[in-house]
Amino acid sequence: MTQRGNKKGNPTGQCLTEQNMRDLIAFCYESNLVLMADEVYQENIYNLSRPFISARQVLGKMPEPIKSGQEVVSFHTVSKGAYGECGMRGGYMELHNFDPDVIEELYKVAAINLCSNMPGQVALGIMVNPPKPGDASYPLYRREKQALIDSLQRRARLITDAFNSLEGVVCQETEGAMYSFPRITLPAAFIELARTKGKEPDVLYCLELLAETGLSCVPGSGFRQKAGTFHIRTTILPQESVFDDIVSRFTSFHQGFMKKYGGSGGPRSRL
């Protein structure tokens, strides 16, 4: 079982509570599942009331025999967060409660592969051993890193507010990671049109969005969304200097779309 993004969910950008994680670990133990905690977005946090808590930390608070019996793999990478920004590639994994023979086999598999790229290795080394207070580079490091996080937080606020201002669109807060996953109540006429074209309605919506605005989003049907609902997954990665233009283009498209196909808006429940 993979808990995608650990606390910073992909595709929704939501943060799990510690109790959510305790329940998940208990479920994995009871179901004899390995928990693969992809914690690559642990620095991208915009809701400070929910700080990052690692799966390993929660596991350490669990009662026995879960604490010493549940297998957990923790993943982290330089290619996400404030460092690589989805460009630089390099990462690691840490195994907890695994049989030593399994770990030995994993080392064998790793040993027969070519080494990872040199820039990625350097970047990863810096990520796990960053400048510390007292180092000459520390003040600049803190300023640059915090500036990136602050910018992502502003972009998260902009995109959430923009989605929630539109007819038929509801979007939960983007609390972490780089994603928003708004639910769109599509007009019945458009749903029927998509069916006649042999496409999922949210897929056709994304295609029309791309054709008219150049904005590329992922349809919610690619994420096994709840039956009868429609979503799109988008990111907050475009540079802040162009973000207002992106929001404006999407807003203009959706308003025209709803006018063209006869939107009703629907209930604004957050699902």
Secondary structure, 3 states (H helix, E strand, C coil): CEECCCCCCCCCCCCCCHHHHHHHHHHHHHHCCCEEEECCCCCCECCCCCCCCCHHHHHCCCCCCHHHHCCEEEEEECCCHHHHCCCCCCEEEEEECCCHHHHHHHHHHHHCCCCCCHHHHHHHHHHHCCCCCCCCCHHHHHHHHHHHHHHHHHHHHHHHHHHHCCCCEECCCCCECCEECCEECCCHHHHHHHHHCCCCHHHHHHHHHHHHHCCCCEEHHHHCCCCCCCEEEEECCCCHHHHHHHHHHHHHHHHHHHHHHCCCCCCCCCC
